[in-house]
């Protein structure tokens, strides 16, 4: 990867801040690096500009990161996205979906994006849609320079560096572009590259943590009803979920796991029968299907 690049965030809310924090932490030198491939030796950025909609948001970020030990030069701006993007080599689009057309329609912004690597973390907006917004506002002087647009959708676990980020790459992406994108999102968890035809499904899968949280909440309610403190139940449930995640990552099939712990006349099979009677399995399946179709309908 090229060192010394400038990264600009257009919008830096919760998800943008999670990505920013991951990059800053990865670029902070450690007293005793664990190995020669330590991520702080790979950071491609020497300067980061975070541009927010309001001055108050910029001030909040300034206060939050004022004492961060990363050697990256940090700047927090508000309002003038075009000025911030003009100075960038790489741009992360992180504004709200309903604002993206007006943000990209700002005077001079499309020209500033021409020829640059642009990574959108905006759900529901395809690369084609984003390219259309940019091309519509480009001047004749930059028409021949096409922005290199990629998409990346992290999930809420980005804040604790346990995200699974799905990435859609354009055919025009060079190897150095792919390396930069993968490096950035590897700082908040793991990454998975998907094609356009599966990207909406992948986006909904990332959002399915919200649906799973409903099941977890119900389990905690049941524990409280039977006499366990919610904090203790949450701690124990979290460890159970970590264990399940590890088993799934090692290739264990969910059905075989259920079978392995379901004894004749046992409590586990009684619990399983209860959720099956309630149609929980089909409800979760439909949540993925309906969410994916909703995303497809937005485009």
Buried (B, 14 or more C-beta within 10 A) or exposed (E): BEEEBBBBBBBBBEBBBBBBBBBBBBBBEEEEEEEEEEBBEBBBBBBBBBBBBEEEBBEBBBEEBEEBEBEBEBBBBBBEBBBBBBEBBBBBBBBEEEEBBEBBEBEBBBBBBBEBBBBBBBBBBBBEBBBEBBBEBBEEEBEEEBBBBBBBBBBBBBBEBBBBBBBBBBEEBEEEBBBBBBBBBBBBBEBEBBEEEBBBBBBBBBBBBEBEEEEBEEBBEEBEEEEBEEEEBBEBBEEEEEEEEEBEEEEEEEEEEEEEEBEEEEEEBEEBEEEEEEEBEEEBEEBBEEBBEEBEEEE
